[in-house]
Amino acid sequence: MSFQLQSVLITDEIDTQCVEILQKNGIQVVKNTKLTKEQLLTEIPKYDGLVVRSATKVTADVINAGTNLKIIGRAGTGVDNIDCDVATKRGIIVMNTPGGNTLSAAEHTCTLICALSRHIHRGDRAMKEEKWSERKVLMGNELYGKTLAIIGLGRIGKEVALRMQSFGMTTIGYDPIIPAEVSAEFNTEWMPLEKIWPLADYITVHTPLIPQTRNLINDQVFSVCKKGVKVVNVARGGIIEEAAIKRAIESGQCGGAGLDVFESEPPKDFTLAKMPQVLATPHLGASTTEAQKRVAVEIAEQFVDVVRGKSLFGAINAHAMTNALSPESRPWVVLGRKLGQVAAGLNPGNVENMQVTTYGPSLKQAGSYLSAAILSGLLQNSPAIGGGDSATLNLVNSPALAKQIGLNVKNTHEEAAPAPYTNVVSVIFNNGFRLSGTTSGGNALLIEVQGQQFSLLPTVAADMKNTLVKFSITTSGGTGNPQLLPTVAGALASAGMCVSSLTVSVENDGQKWGVATFATPPTEKCLEVLKTIVNAAVLVTL
């Protein structure tokens, strides 16, 4: 898939290396961190890309105003300030820098754990208030021999585990994606959540804020924890329910909380942050010089990698594009889209299920992007589905749109391609309609419709370019009609059409399919004339 990026707008403070890297790679950059919401809505249509940190809220109206936007990048972990659903529907890639903040967030987590264990924040406050006598009530605990539960065993969770193990802590954890054998590699025992809660002396969370993790730690969880358990959140506000923390501290069930993030930022109510047992910081997890330089460099390099077709690292809504960026894959993306367009024209019935089968070793990892490409063509033209916007349907939003309308997609692969081809893609729909194609010399070639194959030589297969007319013919006796091509060509010429190519499939069950392409778009007269000598004729614009 070709991806061009000419201009990028940066609306939040970011290290200058981000600008320098983009500019060195031929991308125009404008940095303006003082735009009002109204000014941003006016400016955003001028740019292909947008880079933000946390201050800019990339809402639905901003995304919809960005009529030329192709990619939005957040220099940081997570995309809470970006409306990803709207971006996906618009076919815009959204990416973040999942590794850039790792060390800083992990160190901040460890700092809060250590400070909570010895009441460092309360001791500091006592000294500033000249209350030396408070040392009597600030008895702490060693971390040695304590159990740290880590919820989320990805990059940050792993780094926290390694660091706190050096204090002699036992680390246990849970992650729905990271398996037990992987967490064991960094000496962390994987457990289900219900087994973790009663064992933990400290709990730290390192997950995104999604419906499944909102209020993950609540009154019920606190009730089954050890009395005096301490909790830390340097991930996202709302993973640990703030009201539940307050109630657990007041009852003595929670011995303290280290909070760097809050349900609303800044908090609307500072009551929790002011509690003596709470060590609160204003979202400082990524606020290190090193982290900010790292995320600035990484988001710029990720943009450049997409343009060069090297990588889609950090993208959160473009899984189908992962293997579609290389020059080798681009002809196949074009083929997929054209197969979808042809299917929409020839198979206007109700589409509920679609199976895409790839054949050949080089297409082993191509199923996701080929099915997305087919969907982008199918949903663009299909009257049964209601049509689509050809300017915006792409590999990002076509799978989401298919899911929205209830079109189920299945991908399969077979190593051996049907002779004489090396690689082939076939698509079959719930009503049995089937198409197959391949590529040759960078061209998309149609090699089969409904089991009826075109020439076995790829060089003379039906070349799917520009505007074409597909027609079906009933033959008799299995002998075919040697005058068919001259008859069709003559009819088209009589309609004033300049035919670029004319191909007819091999006969199968008394049927043939034909494809005609033209130097200029066919007229209605062309279709009317053609329909006098064939069963059916359909105009498809590619």
N, C-alpha and C positions, 0 to 999 in steps of 0.2 A: 504494500500500500504506500503510495507516494504521500509525503507529508512536507509541506513547505511552511516556513515560519519567517515572516519578513520583519515584523515589528512586535515589540513587547512593552507593556506598560507595567511599571513597578510602583505600587501605591503605599508600601510600608517601608520603614527604615530597614536597610539590609546592607551587609558589607559590600564595599565597592568591587570586590572580586566578582560578584555576580554580574554586574554590568560589564566589566572588562571581558569576561569569558564570552558572554553573548555577542558583544561587539566584535571580538576577534574572529568570530565565526560567521560574520556577515549579517548579523541580526541587529536591526535598529532598536535602540532602547531609549525610552523616556522614563525618568524617575520623578514622580511627583507625589510626595507624601502629605500634601496639604489639601487634597481635593475633598470638597463636600460631597455628600451623596448625590446631589443634583448635578454637580460638575462631573462626577464619575460617570453618571448616566449619559452625559453629553460626550465625554471623551472616549468611552470604551468602544464605540463602533469603529474607531480608527485602527484598532489593534487586533493582531492574530492571537497574541498570548498575553496572559496576566500573571504577575507574580505578587503574592501577598505573604504576610506573616500572620499575625493574629488581629491586628487592629481593624483591617478592612473586612467588612462583612459582605461576602459575595452572595447576595440574595438573588431570588428569582428575577426580580426586575433588573438587576445589574446584568445577569446572564442573558436575559432576553433582549436587553439593549445592545449587548455585544454581538451584533449581527455577523461579524467576521471572526469571532473567537473560535479557536481550534483547541486551545489548551490553557488550563488554569493550574498554576503550581503554587503550593504553599511551602515556604522555606521553614519547615518544622515537621514534627510528627503529628499526624491526625489532620482531619479536614472539617472540624466542627463548624468553622466559620464560612463554609462553602455549601451551597445547596446542591448536593451531588445528584439528587434525583432530577432536578431541572436540567443540570448540565448534561446528564446522560441522555435525557430525552432530546436535547439539542445536538447530541453527537459530539460533545466537547470532552476531551480527555481531562481528567482531574488527577493530579499527582501530588505526593508529598515527599519528604525526605526521611524515611523511617529510621535510618541509621545515624543521622546527623546529631541528634540530641542524646544518643544512647548513654555515653559516658557521663555527661553532665547530669542527666536525670537519675542515673544509678548512684552517682556520688551524693546527690542531694538527698536521695532516699536513705542512704546509709548514714548521712549526717543527722537526719531527723531521728532515726532509730537510736543512734548513739546518744543524742541530746535528750531524748525522752527517758532513756534508761537512767540518766543521772540528773534529771531536772535542770539541765543547763540553762534553759530559758528563764526558769523561775529564780535560779540563783543569780543570773545576770540582773534581773529586775530588782531583786532584793538589794544588791550592791548599789544600783543606781538610786535606790530609795533610802540608802544608808540603813538598811535593816539587817545587820549582821546576825542578829539572833535567829533569823529564819532558817539558818543552816540546820537547826535542830529538827525541822520538819521536812527537810529535803533529802532524806535518806534514799539512796538509789539502789539499783541492782546491777550485778555484772551481767554481761551478755553471754559469757562463757556457759555452755551447757543448756542454754535456752533454745527453744524451737521457733524458727521463723517460717511462717507460711507465706508463700509467694503465689499470688493469684495472677496468672499470666506469665508464662515461662519463655517469652520471646527474647529479643535482644537485651532489653533493659532488665527483665527478670533474671536472666542468666548472669548478667554482670553484678547485680545485687547479691545473688547467691554466692558467687565466687568471693566477693569482698567480705561478706558477713561470715563466711566459713572461716576466714582468717581470725575472727574473734572467738572461734570455738562454738559457733552456733550450728545447730542441726537445721538443715533446710529441707522443707517439704513443699509441695506445690501442686497446682492444678492448671491445666490448659486444655481446651477442647481440641486443639490442633497438634500441639507438641506431644508426641507419645512418650511413654514411660522410658523406653530405651534411650531416647534422646536426652531427657532430663537426667538420667542416670550418668550420662557422660560428664555432667558437671555436679555430680554428687548430690542431686536433689531427687528425693523419692516422690514419684507421681502418686497422687491419691485423689479419690473423688471428694467433692466439697464436703459432704456430710461427715467424712472421716477426719477431715482437716480441722474443722472448727474446734472440737474439744481438745486438740493437741497443741494448739498454737499459743505461744506466749506473746508473739508479735505477728501481725498480719499486714502485708503490704500488697497493694493492688497495682497491676500494670496491664490493664486491658483498655480497649477503646470504650467509649460510652455509646452503647447501642441498646435497643430495647431489652436484650437479654441480660445486660449488665447494670442497667439502671437500678439503683437501690439494691444491689446484689448483697450488700451487708446491711441488714436492717434489724429491727427489734427481735425477730425470731432467731436470726443468726447470733446476735449478742447473747441471747438467752441460753444457747448451748455451748458458748465459749467458756474458757477458764475465767474465773472471777479475776478482774484486774488486767485482762488482755489489753494490749496497746495496738492501735491501728495507724497506718500511714497511707496517705494518698498523694502521690506525685503524678498521677495519671490524668484523670478527668473528674471534675466535680460532679457529684451525683452517683458515682459508683458505690460510695458509702453514704447512706442516707444521713444527712446532717441532723435532722431532728432525732433520729435514733441514737446518734453519737451523744448528743446532749443528754438524752434520757439515760443512756447507759453510764455516762460519767456521773450524773447526779445520783444514780443508784449504787455506784461503786462497781458495777459490772465491767465497765471500761476504765482502765487505769490511766489512760492518756491517749492523745491523738496528735499526730504530726500531719498537718494539712497544708499543702501548697496550692491546692485547687479547690474551687467552690462551685456550688450549683449555679450561682450567678456571679459574674465577675465584672466590676467589684461587687462584693456581697451587698445585698440590700439591707441585711441585718448583721451586725458584727458581734452579736451576743455570743455565738459559739467561739469565734476567734478570741474573744476576751476572756474566756474561761481559763483559770490558772492551769488546768491540766492539759490545755491545748497549746501546742507550739505551731503557730501559724505564720506562713510566709506568703507574699503576694505573687504567686505563680512564677517562681524563680528557677524551676527545674531546669530550664534550658538557657537560663540567663548567665552564660559564661562567654567570655570572648572567644574561646576555642569553638564552642558549639555554634555560635552565630556565624563565624567564618566558615565552619564546616557546612552548615545548611545552605549558606549563600553559594558556595562553590558547587555543592551537590545539585541544587535545583537548576543551576545554569547548565551544568554538565548533562543532567538528565534531559533538558530541553534539546541540547545539541545532539545527544545520542538519538533522540526520536527523529530529528531532522535527517541525520545521517543513516537512519535505518539500522542502528546498532542495538538498541535496547529500549525497553519500555519500563525500566525499573522505577518503582514508586507509584505507578499508576494504580488507581483503586477501582476504576470502572471501565477498563478497556482490555479485559482478559482475552477477547477474541483477536486482538491485535498483536498479542505477544510474539507470535511467529510470523507475522505478516509484514514486517518492515523491510526485510531483505530484498534486494533487486530480483532475486530468483523467485520470490513469492508473488511479486506484483502482477505478472501475467495471469497467475492463478486467481488472484483476487478479482481481476477484470473478468476472467472466465466465469467465476461464481456469480458475480453480479449479472452478467448477461444471461446465464442460465436461469436465474430468477426472473429476469424480465421476459424471457421467452416463455417460461412456465406460466407466468401471469397472463400472457396473451393467449396461450393455447389451452390452458386449464383453468377457466374462470369459475369453476365450481367451489364449493365450500372447502376450505383448507384448514384441517384440524391437526394433522400430523405430517411431519416431513422427516424422512431419513436420508442422510447424506453418507455415502460410502466412498471412501478414497481408496484407490488401488495404486500400489507401487511404493517402493522404499522411500522416495523423496517426499511423499505426502503423508508419512506416518504421523507427523505432528501438525498436520494442516487442517484437521477436521473442524476445529473451532472457528478458524478464520474463514474457511470456505463456506461453512453453514451460515455464518454471519453475512458474508458477501452475497450468498444466494438470497437470504432474507432481505437484504437491502434492495435488490432488484425486484424481488417478488412483491414486497410491500409498497414499492414505488408505483407499480402499475396495476396491481390486482384489483379489479372492481369488486370482487367478493369481499375483500377486506376493507374497502373504502378508499383505496389509494393512499398515497403518501407524498411527501415533499422530496423530490429528487435532489434538491440542493442540500438537504440536511441529513438524509438517511445514509448511514455509513456503518462501519464495523462496531462502533461504540453503541449506537442507539437501536440498531435493528434487532439485536437479541432481546433487548428490554421491551421493545414494542411487541415482538412476537409473544413474549411472556404475558404482556398486558392483555392481549386479545385472545389468549388461550391457545396459541399455536405451539404444539409440542415438537421439539427437535431432538433427533437422536443421531449421533455420529458413530460410524463404524469404520473399520479399516481392514483391508486385506493386502497382504504383501505382494501377491502376484496380480498384475494387471492383465486384462483380456488382450490377447494377441490382436494386432501386432504392436500395441502401444506399450510404452514403458510406465506411464502414469495416467490415470483416468479418474475423473470424479463423476459420480452418478447421484441423482436425486430422485426419490420416489415419494409420491404423496399418498394420502390415505385412500384416495379413490383409484389408486393403481397407476396414475399417470407418471411416466418416467422419462427423464432426459439424461444424457451423458455427454461429456465433453473432455477435451484435452487442450494442450497448448503446443504450438510449434512455431519457432522463430519469433516468439513474443506475441503471437496471434492467438485469439480464442477460437477454438474449433468445435463445432457441434458434430458429434459422431453418431448420435442415436436419438431417436424420438419414438417412444412406445415400442421398443424392440426392433424398430426398423433402422438399420444402420446405413450411414452414408458411406462413401468410398472408403475402402480399407487403407488408402494411402493418405496420411495426414495432410500432405501438401495440397490435395484436392478435396479435402473435407469441407463442409459448409463453413465458410469463414464468416464469423459474426461481427460485421462492421457496420457502423452507422445505422441506416434505416433498412429493414428487410421485410419481405413478405414471405410468410410460410403458407404453404398450401398442401392439401391432401388429395390423393387421387385413388379411385377404386380401379383395380385392374382385373382382368378375367383370364382364366385358364392358366395363370402362372407364367405366361409368356412375356408379359410386359408390353410396352408400346414403343417401338424404336423411334416413332415420330413425335413422342411426347415432348422432348426438349425443344425441337424446332417449332412445334405448335405453340408451346407456351411462350417461347422467345418472340415468335411472330405476333402473337396477341399483344404482348407487352409493348412491342415496337409500334404496333398500330395505335396504341394508346398514347404514343408520344414519349415513352419512357426509354431512357438510356440504361440498359442493363449492364451492371458491372460484373456480376457472376450469377450462374444458374446451376444448381446442384440438385440431384434427385437421389433419394435413398434407394437401397436395395429393396426389392419387393419382399413383403412378408405378409402372409395370410390375405393376399389380394389387396394390399394397401401399400401406398408409397407416400413419402413426405418429400416435399420440395422446398428449396430455399432460393429466393432471388434477392440480390442486393442491387442497389441503384446509386448512380452518381448524384442524383437529386432526389428529394423525398417523393414517394409515389403519390399520385393523385387518386381521388375517389373513382375517376374513370378507369384508372388502371385496375383497381380492385374489382369494379363491375365487369370489365372485360374478362379478367382472369376467372371470375366466378362462373362464367358461361362454359368453361371447359374443365374446371376442377370441382371437387366436392365442396371445399371450403377454402377460404383465403383469409389470413389474419395479418394485419400490419403491426409490426413491432419496432419501436424506436429504441435504439441502444445508445 
